């Protein structure tokens, strides 16, 4: 017998694409988390919080990605794609006729959640996960120089990247962000040691 709260959550998630309510947008990640923790068929045992919606929305509103190829190299649960779609829809346009979404997510479970999030919103995207998504040393979508927009939700936590292996990479036109004494690329969130 199906548990009533679980059935209601499944129905809410299944019908989410018909709901255009900011309150529901904030509740959706919690519904997905709850469902996954309860062992729903697409169980999500390693839940990672997506970026704060207001911060992601601000990034989209500043960059205004209304056309072309959009890459999120640390896409998490796909919030950047969803907010981009909302931005395009507010202009009265159809998202999938305007943009193509590409994403990388090192956590395979999170990448599956991103695909589900896209589907719930009637969107499509190509998301690479696991080892093929660890993009410091390669470009899994072969998009270098082909993106109209590259957007990532800070902090972009990429630590301990071998600086010698990425020096001169065409994807880093402004050089490396910081290199420590061990010749590793560091970010503000790591110890530059």
trRosetta pair geometry for C-beta under 8 A, 3 or more apart (Angstrom, degrees):
i j d omega theta_ij theta_ji phi_ij phi_ji
2 6 6.4 -131 -179 79 85 110
2 7 4.8 79 143 -63 127 116
3 6 4.2 70 74 13 101 113
3 7 6.7 -177 85 -14 49 86
4 7 5.7 -56 -145 36 31 112
4 8 6.4 31 158 -20 66 105
5 8 5.6 -54 -148 36 33 112
5 9 6.4 32 155 -18 66 104
6 9 5.7 -54 -148 37 32 110
6 10 6.3 35 153 -20 66 105
6 35 7.3 113 -144 -121 78 78
6 38 6.1 -155 -104 133 110 153
6 40 7.2 173 -160 -85 108 99
7 10 5.7 -51 -147 36 32 113
7 11 6.3 32 153 -19 64 106
8 11 5.7 -55 -148 37 31 111
8 12 6.3 33 152 -21 65 105
9 12 5.6 -52 -146 35 33 112
9 13 6.3 28 156 -15 66 106
9 31 5.4 177 -154 -161 96 95
9 34 6.3 -118 -134 94 154 118
9 35 5.2 -174 135 -76 131 103
10 13 6.0 -59 -148 40 29 107
10 14 6.0 27 155 -19 66 112
10 35 6.9 123 -74 -124 65 131
10 40 7.1 166 -85 -131 99 133
11 14 5.6 -56 -141 40 29 112
11 15 6.0 7 165 -1 66 113
12 15 6.4 -70 -141 49 22 95
12 16 6.6 55 152 -67 60 85
12 31 5.9 -111 99 -147 127 154
13 16 5.6 -20 -156 -29 33 119
13 28 7.5 113 -112 -145 75 82
13 31 5.7 -175 -69 132 97 126
13 32 6.6 114 -112 -81 129 73
13 35 6.6 -24 -33 -32 151 161
13 120 6.5 -74 -178 -115 73 129
15 18 5.3 -42 177 33 82 115
15 19 6.7 79 125 -24 84 104
16 19 5.5 -65 -153 35 45 111
16 24 7.0 177 -140 157 85 124
16 28 6.2 79 -138 -113 141 118
16 120 4.5 4 72 -179 128 111
16 121 7.3 -53 116 -68 106 58
17 120 5.7 -169 -55 165 85 50
17 121 5.7 156 -109 -122 86 23
17 122 4.9 101 -146 -32 135 97
19 24 4.7 -43 140 91 134 171
21 24 4.3 78 73 7 99 106
21 25 7.1 -163 93 -12 52 81
22 25 5.3 -48 -149 29 40 118
22 26 6.7 37 155 -16 67 100
23 26 6.0 -57 -158 36 33 108
23 27 6.4 23 149 -14 66 111
24 27 5.4 -59 -142 43 38 109
24 28 6.2 58 155 -46 69 92
25 28 6.0 -33 -148 3 28 118
25 53 6.4 113 134 -136 111 154
25 82 7.7 161 -142 144 108 134
26 29 7.8 -57 -179 25 34 97
26 30 7.9 16 140 1 62 112
26 53 6.3 -105 -94 4 75 153
27 30 5.5 -68 -163 46 52 110
27 31 5.9 54 144 -27 83 105
28 31 5.6 -55 -146 35 32 112
28 32 6.3 30 158 -17 67 105
28 117 7.7 103 143 -125 131 93
28 120 7.4 145 -156 128 133 156
29 32 5.7 -55 -147 38 33 111
29 33 6.1 36 154 -21 66 106
29 49 7.1 72 162 -142 145 64
29 50 5.7 -133 -104 19 143 112
29 77 6.7 108 -113 94 105 167
30 33 5.5 -51 -144 37 33 114
30 34 6.2 35 156 -20 65 104
31 34 5.8 -53 -146 36 29 110
31 35 6.2 27 156 -17 64 108
32 35 5.8 -56 -146 38 29 110
32 36 6.2 27 156 -19 65 109
32 44 6.8 21 155 26 90 155
32 77 7.8 136 90 -153 158 141
32 113 6.4 102 162 -147 141 109
32 116 7.3 140 -131 105 130 133
32 117 7.7 -30 -75 -77 161 90
33 36 5.9 -60 -148 38 27 109
33 37 6.2 24 157 -17 65 110
33 44 7.0 -95 -119 88 45 127
33 47 4.8 67 -126 -136 95 156
34 37 5.9 -59 -147 38 28 109
34 38 6.3 22 156 -16 64 111
35 38 5.8 -64 -150 39 28 109
35 40 4.3 -6 168 -10 90 145
35 44 7.8 55 88 23 78 109
36 39 7.9 62 175 -56 32 18
36 40 6.2 -68 -87 37 35 101
36 42 7.0 -59 -103 101 87 73
36 43 5.5 109 -159 -160 70 42
36 44 2.9 -40 -148 42 150 92
36 45 6.9 -142 156 -52 104 37
36 47 6.2 141 81 -69 140 109
36 113 7.8 -30 -69 -93 148 115
37 44 7.5 -45 -44 73 54 78
37 45 7.6 109 -104 -112 53 51
37 47 7.1 -41 -58 -23 96 135
39 43 5.4 -9 -137 -99 44 117
40 43 6.2 164 62 -76 54 59
42 112 6.7 -161 -173 145 110 124
42 116 6.6 126 140 -79 162 147
44 47 5.5 75 132 -76 107 82
44 109 5.7 136 -139 172 73 114
44 112 7.6 -159 -97 83 98 111
44 113 5.8 61 -115 -73 141 117
45 109 7.0 -93 44 -138 67 163
46 107 6.4 -139 108 -167 131 129
46 109 5.0 118 49 57 105 149
46 110 7.4 -76 97 -43 101 87
48 76 6.5 -122 102 -143 116 95
48 77 7.5 -174 78 -39 85 100
48 107 6.4 117 -7 49 140 165
48 110 5.3 -18 35 -92 120 129
50 53 7.9 53 103 -67 110 70
50 56 7.8 -10 147 -42 104 148
50 76 4.9 135 -122 135 76 134
50 77 4.2 -82 -76 37 120 115
50 78 7.7 -57 -120 44 138 46
50 79 4.5 129 166 -30 135 130
50 153 8.0 73 175 50 72 169
51 55 5.7 -106 163 77 109 114
51 56 4.8 121 96 -55 123 108
51 76 6.5 155 -17 34 84 161
51 79 5.5 -148 47 68 92 147
51 80 7.6 47 34 -52 136 85
51 153 3.7 -92 -73 -179 155 157
52 55 4.4 73 73 9 97 110
52 56 6.9 179 84 -8 48 86
53 56 5.7 -58 -145 41 33 109
53 57 5.9 35 156 -21 68 109
53 79 6.6 -127 -104 -162 67 131
53 83 7.3 163 -158 -78 75 121
54 57 5.6 -52 -143 39 30 114
54 58 6.3 36 154 -24 63 103
55 58 5.6 -50 -149 31 31 114
55 59 6.7 34 151 -20 63 101
55 153 6.6 93 114 -149 112 101
55 154 7.9 -104 167 51 133 81
56 59 5.7 -50 -153 32 34 113
56 60 6.5 31 151 -15 65 105
56 79 4.8 -59 -137 130 173 115
56 80 5.6 -128 -157 -85 112 62
56 83 5.0 173 131 -15 103 156
56 153 5.6 -31 -91 -97 88 122
57 60 5.7 -56 -149 39 33 111
57 61 6.1 31 154 -18 67 109
57 83 5.1 -143 -91 -145 60 132
57 86 7.8 -36 -118 75 97 137
58 61 5.7 -56 -143 39 30 110
58 62 6.3 28 158 -18 65 107
59 62 6.1 -59 -149 37 27 108
59 63 6.2 6 162 -2 65 115
59 80 7.1 -44 88 -122 131 99
59 83 7.8 81 65 102 89 148
59 151 5.8 126 149 -164 124 118
59 153 6.7 -131 -9 -97 159 68
60 63 6.3 -67 -138 48 25 98
60 64 7.6 91 164 -76 56 27
60 65 6.5 -78 -144 23 75 99
60 80 7.0 166 -66 -154 105 67
60 83 4.5 -159 -21 128 155 112
60 84 5.4 -150 -129 -80 124 59
60 86 7.8 76 122 63 160 95
60 87 5.0 -148 154 -43 120 143
60 151 7.3 55 -83 -162 63 164
61 64 7.0 20 -169 -67 28 69
61 87 6.8 -163 -81 -109 59 122
63 149 6.0 103 158 -142 130 123
63 151 6.0 -143 30 -90 170 121
64 87 7.1 -164 -132 170 50 138
65 68 7.6 -104 -166 58 84 92
65 70 5.2 73 177 -100 144 126
65 84 5.2 -35 77 -133 118 116
65 87 7.1 86 56 82 72 146
65 99 6.7 60 145 -104 100 142
65 148 7.1 128 -143 107 89 104
65 149 4.1 -51 -111 -16 117 174
65 151 6.7 -92 -41 -27 144 137
66 87 7.1 -113 -85 125 76 108
66 88 5.8 143 -134 -102 68 86
66 91 6.6 16 -131 18 124 162
66 93 7.2 78 -166 50 98 155
66 98 6.3 -65 165 172 59 137
66 99 7.7 -141 163 -55 20 111
67 98 5.2 -93 -105 -176 59 88
67 99 6.4 -164 -152 -75 19 76
67 148 6.5 -78 97 142 72 169
68 98 7.9 -28 2 159 39 67
68 99 6.3 -2 64 -117 36 71
68 100 7.4 -68 151 27 35 84
68 147 7.6 110 139 -175 115 46
68 148 3.0 60 109 -6 149 152
68 149 6.8 127 84 0 113 89
69 99 7.4 145 -96 -160 17 72
69 100 5.2 -22 -109 63 65 102
69 102 6.8 11 -174 1 93 117
69 143 6.8 -168 152 -145 140 119
69 146 6.0 -1 63 133 163 83
69 147 4.9 -116 104 -125 107 54
69 148 5.2 129 48 7 65 87
69 149 7.4 -178 94 34 52 67
70 80 7.9 -161 155 133 123 109
70 81 7.4 147 104 -105 131 75
70 84 6.2 90 -177 -140 173 169
70 99 5.3 7 -3 -170 117 124
70 100 7.0 168 25 77 73 48
70 101 5.6 -25 72 -108 101 59
70 102 7.0 172 88 28 49 73
70 147 7.0 87 -116 -159 19 100
70 148 6.7 -45 -69 64 60 91
70 149 4.6 -9 -115 70 78 107
70 150 7.8 168 -161 -85 52 31
70 151 6.7 -14 -168 16 99 108
71 102 4.6 -24 -104 76 77 105
71 103 7.1 162 -158 -84 56 40
71 104 7.9 25 -174 -6 96 93
71 141 7.1 -167 -112 56 119 152
71 143 5.8 146 -69 118 143 162
71 147 4.8 -64 2 -114 115 143
71 149 7.2 178 29 96 63 58
71 150 4.8 -15 69 -113 102 75
71 151 7.5 152 82 26 51 61
72 75 3.9 99 100 -90 117 85
72 78 7.8 144 60 -124 151 47
72 80 4.6 144 -93 65 144 146
72 81 6.8 -107 -3 -45 139 86
72 101 7.6 -8 7 -164 101 92
72 102 7.5 172 26 91 60 55
72 103 4.7 -7 65 -112 92 91
72 104 7.5 -152 101 31 59 66
72 150 7.8 153 -87 -163 32 54
72 151 5.6 -33 -95 78 81 76
72 152 6.0 135 -156 -92 69 60
72 153 7.8 19 -156 -9 116 84
73 103 7.6 -168 -87 -152 16 52
73 104 4.9 2 -156 39 52 119
73 135 6.0 -106 -156 54 107 149
73 150 6.8 19 -20 -167 106 103
73 152 5.5 -38 49 -80 86 123
73 156 7.7 40 82 -145 108 119
74 104 6.6 -25 -73 82 36 90
74 105 7.0 93 -159 -102 40 62
74 152 5.1 61 35 -145 100 112
74 153 7.0 -117 89 45 104 77
74 156 5.8 171 6 -134 149 78
74 157 7.7 124 -138 39 157 69
74 158 8.0 -133 -70 -51 131 99
75 78 5.6 24 162 -86 109 52
75 80 6.4 -109 -135 35 75 115
75 81 7.1 25 -154 -22 118 109
75 103 3.2 -1 -31 -157 155 127
75 104 6.4 136 -2 53 97 39
75 105 5.1 -79 56 -58 87 103
75 111 7.6 74 73 -112 111 71
75 114 5.4 66 122 -128 115 154
75 127 6.2 -107 62 -126 152 112
76 79 6.5 -11 83 11 118 99
76 105 6.3 165 -60 -116 16 119
76 110 5.9 -73 -156 174 46 126
76 114 6.7 137 105 -77 40 114
76 153 7.0 -35 3 41 134 132
77 110 6.1 -95 -69 -166 66 84
77 113 4.7 -49 -124 118 90 114
77 114 5.1 -169 -160 -78 29 69
77 117 5.3 100 161 -30 85 151
78 81 4.7 -40 -174 35 86 118
78 82 6.1 88 128 -23 88 97
78 103 6.8 -86 -100 -56 78 169
78 113 7.5 -159 5 114 104 72
78 114 3.6 132 -40 -150 105 81
78 115 7.5 161 -49 -39 145 24
78 117 4.2 170 62 79 127 130
78 118 5.5 -107 -170 -48 159 85
78 125 7.2 164 -130 43 120 151
78 127 7.5 -70 -82 -80 106 145
79 82 5.5 -56 -145 38 37 111
79 83 6.1 33 159 -16 71 106
79 117 7.4 -56 -63 163 51 156
79 153 7.2 29 73 -48 117 149
80 83 6.0 -56 -145 40 28 107
80 84 6.3 34 153 -22 63 106
80 151 5.4 172 -165 105 138 118
80 152 7.7 -60 -69 -111 158 26
80 153 6.3 -146 -62 -40 112 103
81 84 5.6 -54 -149 34 30 114
81 85 6.5 33 151 -21 63 104
81 101 4.8 42 -122 -132 121 147
81 103 7.1 -70 -45 -53 125 130
81 114 7.6 92 21 -170 134 98
81 117 7.6 122 67 109 115 110
81 118 6.0 -19 111 -95 146 96
81 123 6.1 157 150 134 116 158
81 125 5.8 -65 -125 -54 155 153
82 85 5.6 -53 -153 33 32 114
82 86 6.6 34 149 -19 65 101
82 117 6.3 -77 -52 156 126 110
82 118 7.6 -136 -66 -93 83 52
82 121 5.4 178 -119 -49 93 166
82 123 7.3 -147 -91 6 60 151
83 86 5.5 -47 -149 34 38 113
83 87 6.4 44 150 -23 65 102
84 87 5.5 -52 -151 33 33 116
84 88 6.4 30 152 -16 66 106
84 95 7.3 109 116 -139 84 115
84 99 6.6 -56 144 56 130 172
84 101 7.6 157 66 -92 144 110
84 151 7.9 157 -67 43 122 154
85 88 5.8 -56 -147 38 32 109
85 89 6.1 31 155 -18 67 109
85 95 4.2 -6 -129 -101 84 154
85 121 6.0 123 77 152 163 134
85 123 5.7 -100 -76 -77 147 134
86 89 5.7 -57 -143 40 29 111
86 90 6.4 36 155 -27 64 103
87 90 6.0 -52 -153 27 27 112
87 91 7.3 19 149 -12 58 104
88 91 5.9 -61 -162 36 36 109
88 93 5.0 -80 174 76 86 106
88 94 7.6 -19 138 107 118 12
88 95 4.7 124 79 -95 142 74
88 98 5.5 -177 -148 60 141 152
88 99 6.9 -130 -65 -4 154 120
89 92 7.5 56 -178 -73 40 15
89 93 6.9 -117 -93 62 30 58
89 94 7.8 42 -97 -108 73 30
89 95 6.4 -32 -51 -45 87 100
93 97 7.2 -128 172 69 90 106
93 98 5.6 58 144 -49 129 141
94 97 4.3 54 87 17 107 114
94 98 6.7 158 85 -14 55 97
95 98 5.9 -81 -153 41 28 105
95 99 6.2 -44 -177 37 71 102
95 123 6.3 -46 110 -105 141 101
96 99 7.4 -74 -112 58 27 66
96 122 7.8 -102 -27 135 127 86
96 123 6.5 -178 -69 -130 101 61
96 124 6.3 62 -120 26 121 97
100 125 7.7 133 175 -119 55 67
100 126 7.8 9 168 8 96 104
101 118 7.1 -164 78 -117 154 132
101 123 6.8 41 5 164 146 118
101 124 7.1 168 41 101 108 48
101 125 3.3 -49 92 -110 114 113
101 126 7.1 166 97 25 65 60
102 125 6.6 -167 -76 -171 23 93
102 126 5.2 -14 -114 67 72 95
102 127 7.5 158 -167 -83 42 47
102 141 4.9 52 -163 -116 140 168
102 143 6.2 167 87 -60 167 153
102 147 7.7 -109 45 -102 128 110
103 111 7.6 171 109 -130 114 87
103 114 6.2 -117 97 157 159 154
103 125 6.0 42 1 148 106 132
103 126 7.4 169 28 90 66 49
103 127 4.2 -12 69 -113 104 87
103 128 7.3 -170 96 27 55 63
104 127 7.3 177 -81 -159 19 67
104 128 5.3 -17 -112 66 69 96
104 129 7.7 155 -164 -85 50 42
104 133 4.1 153 -164 -160 84 92
104 134 8.0 158 177 -61 123 17
104 135 5.1 -43 -138 -27 168 130
104 140 6.7 127 -100 37 109 126
104 141 7.9 -121 -60 -16 96 111
105 108 7.8 143 106 -89 96 24
105 110 5.1 -132 168 99 133 105
105 111 4.0 173 72 -77 123 87
105 114 6.0 166 -21 -8 155 146
105 127 6.1 4 11 -179 108 112
105 128 7.6 161 30 84 61 50
105 129 5.1 -19 76 -106 84 87
105 133 5.6 -34 56 174 32 160
106 129 7.0 118 -152 -159 10 63
106 130 7.0 76 -165 -110 48 12
106 133 5.2 -158 -84 95 46 111
106 134 5.5 58 -109 -75 107 80
107 110 3.9 60 87 13 112 114
107 111 6.7 176 90 -16 57 82
107 129 7.1 -53 88 -158 30 108
108 111 5.5 -51 -148 33 34 115
108 112 6.7 37 153 -20 65 100
108 129 4.4 116 -110 142 60 130
108 130 4.7 22 -70 -59 107 93
109 112 5.7 -49 -154 31 35 111
109 113 6.7 37 147 -18 64 102
110 113 5.4 -51 -152 35 38 115
110 114 6.5 44 147 -23 66 99
110 129 7.6 169 69 -129 75 123
111 114 5.4 -46 -150 30 36 115
111 115 6.7 38 150 -18 64 100
111 127 5.1 173 -160 136 96 123
111 128 7.5 -81 -136 108 145 21
111 129 3.3 -105 -6 -81 166 133
111 130 7.6 -81 9 -20 149 69
111 133 7.0 -155 -78 -49 140 162
112 115 5.6 -49 -151 34 36 112
112 116 6.4 36 149 -18 65 104
112 129 7.6 -25 -34 -38 67 169
113 116 5.5 -54 -148 38 34 113
113 117 6.2 40 150 -24 66 104
114 117 5.5 -51 -145 34 32 114
114 118 6.5 35 153 -20 64 101
114 125 7.6 -71 144 76 105 132
114 127 5.3 147 97 -114 130 167
115 118 5.7 -50 -151 34 32 113
115 119 6.4 31 151 -18 64 107
115 125 7.5 -142 -108 64 63 92
115 127 5.9 -135 -65 36 88 134
116 119 5.6 -54 -148 38 34 112
116 120 6.2 39 153 -25 66 104
117 120 5.7 -49 -146 31 30 115
117 121 6.7 13 157 -3 61 109
118 121 6.1 -75 -157 47 29 99
118 123 4.2 -99 -165 84 80 98
118 124 6.3 105 156 -102 128 17
118 125 5.2 -133 -113 16 157 106
118 127 8.0 -171 -15 -24 143 127
119 122 7.6 43 -172 -72 32 21
119 123 7.3 -100 -62 56 22 61
126 141 6.6 123 106 -112 126 116
127 133 7.9 8 167 -100 70 131
128 132 4.9 -102 -178 112 116 102
128 133 4.3 167 114 -82 88 86
128 140 4.4 83 -116 114 178 151
128 141 6.7 -144 -17 -51 129 87
129 132 7.2 43 67 60 29 90
129 133 4.9 -12 -123 -20 20 141
130 133 6.0 104 49 15 36 101
130 134 7.9 -62 133 -17 36 91
131 134 5.9 -44 -153 15 40 111
132 140 4.9 98 164 -115 90 138
133 140 6.4 -58 -94 2 43 157
134 137 7.6 18 120 25 89 91
135 138 6.5 -102 -143 74 55 56
135 139 6.5 57 -156 -104 104 42
135 140 6.3 -95 -98 -2 98 97
136 158 6.3 155 -81 -169 113 127
136 161 4.5 -147 -157 -127 145 121
136 162 8.0 117 136 33 130 72
136 165 7.6 64 134 100 99 119
136 166 6.1 -72 173 -73 84 133
136 185 7.9 -174 -147 45 125 138
137 162 7.9 28 -81 47 112 105
137 165 5.6 -29 -111 148 102 128
137 166 6.9 -105 -95 -73 57 89
139 142 5.5 107 112 -92 108 33
139 143 6.1 -145 177 35 118 66
139 144 5.3 -83 -96 -34 169 99
139 171 6.6 165 -82 -53 119 137
142 146 7.8 38 125 15 64 144
143 146 4.7 -115 -159 59 60 108
143 147 5.3 53 163 -48 117 97
144 170 4.9 78 -180 92 134 117
144 171 5.2 -96 -114 -67 101 88
145 170 6.5 -35 -39 147 106 129
147 150 5.1 74 116 -56 152 88
152 156 4.9 51 128 -93 140 117
153 156 7.8 145 79 -72 40 75
155 187 6.7 123 179 145 108 138
155 188 7.0 -123 -134 65 120 98
155 189 4.9 80 169 -39 157 137
156 187 6.6 -158 83 -124 72 148
157 187 6.2 -143 -123 52 43 154
157 189 5.7 -53 -105 66 91 144
157 190 7.8 121 -148 -46 81 100
158 161 5.9 17 151 -37 101 125
158 185 7.0 -4 116 105 98 119
158 187 6.2 106 54 -39 60 127
159 184 7.5 38 173 151 64 119
159 185 7.6 -154 -141 96 32 71
159 186 6.1 25 -133 -129 80 58
159 187 6.0 -94 -77 16 80 97
159 189 7.5 -100 -62 83 120 90
159 190 4.3 133 -115 -74 127 150
160 184 4.9 -27 -133 -167 44 136
160 185 7.7 -28 55 59 5 65
160 186 7.8 46 -51 -91 43 68
160 190 7.6 -163 -33 -148 74 159
161 165 7.4 -120 168 63 81 109
161 166 6.0 10 149 -7 121 142
161 184 6.3 128 56 -166 41 73
161 185 4.0 -16 61 41 104 114
162 165 4.2 58 92 8 111 115
162 166 7.0 137 85 -4 64 90
162 183 7.1 22 -156 123 61 95
162 184 6.7 -44 -94 -110 35 68
162 185 7.8 -9 55 0 13 91
163 166 6.4 -77 -148 49 32 93
163 167 6.0 49 158 -49 72 100
163 176 5.9 19 -138 -116 99 167
163 179 4.6 42 -94 -121 154 122
163 183 4.8 -121 37 176 117 73
163 184 6.2 -155 -25 -110 95 12
163 185 5.3 138 -83 -49 81 78
164 167 5.9 -34 -138 5 29 117
164 183 6.2 19 -27 163 95 129
166 169 4.8 -41 -167 -15 69 131
166 172 6.5 75 159 -7 103 148
166 176 6.9 109 99 -94 111 108
166 185 6.7 -23 53 -33 140 140
167 176 6.7 -47 -97 -40 71 122
168 172 7.9 65 72 64 8 108
169 172 4.8 65 72 15 95 104
170 173 7.2 14 -174 -68 48 80
172 175 6.3 32 147 -155 105 6
172 176 6.4 18 175 -76 147 52
176 179 5.6 46 113 -48 143 101
176 185 5.4 -123 -165 -110 116 108
177 185 6.4 78 48 -167 87 102
177 186 7.6 -123 95 75 99 50
177 187 6.6 24 102 -103 145 63
178 185 6.6 107 72 -159 57 61
178 186 4.9 -61 99 63 110 85
178 187 7.2 150 44 -90 119 24
178 192 6.3 -67 152 -119 131 115
179 183 6.1 -2 -179 -139 114 42
179 184 6.8 151 -152 70 67 28
179 185 5.9 -41 -94 -93 69 51
179 186 7.1 142 -115 9 18 86
180 183 7.4 -87 73 -17 62 14
180 184 5.3 -12 42 57 104 84
180 186 5.1 68 -35 -27 106 131
180 192 5.0 180 -96 -177 103 60
180 193 5.3 37 -164 73 139 68
181 193 6.5 -90 27 127 104 69
182 193 7.2 16 -5 101 109 107
186 190 4.7 -130 -158 77 93 121
186 191 7.5 -94 -147 81 137 32
186 192 4.9 162 95 -107 163 67
186 193 8.0 159 -86 32 153 75
187 190 5.3 86 51 7 70 101
